[in-house]
Amino acid sequence: MEEILKQILSEIKDVKEDVTNVTEGQGRIETKVDNLSSELSSHFKYTNDKLDEHRKVFGVISDEMKGMKVDIDYLSSKTGKHDTELNNIMNRLKG
């Protein structure tokens, strides 16, 4: 009987050590998860900030392109008018 009790106590000590190791491992995992969460949060904020910057740049470029289109349309109409005037002058000179 005494031998069985010693064996049970020995096994309880082994289990206790295993539980201690599991608890320590869990603590390390929790620390790593906390660090990862913090790092991901930082990267997410950086990515959002960059995305906002890019949206603003695209907005500025879009506005500039709209202005350029107006200028191009205006210059195109002027070119057409000048082409017509040159054609009239050429026809008068020929005729």
Phi, psi and omega in degrees: 000317180297321179296320179295319178297319178298319180294318179296316178299320178297317180292323177297320178297318178298316180296319180298318178296319179297318178297320178298315179297319179295318180297317179295318178298320178298320178298317178296319179297316179299319178298315180296320179295318178298316179296316179297317179299316179296317180295316179296322178298318178296316179294322179297316179296316179300315181297317178297319179297316179295320178298318177298319178299315182294321177300317180296316180298315179297324177297316179297314180297318179299315179297319179295320180294323176298317178296320179295323179297318178299315179297317180296315178299318179297312181294324178297318179294322178295318179298316177300318179296316180294321177299318179297315180297318179296319179298317178297318180296316180298318179295322178293320180293326180286324190267000000 
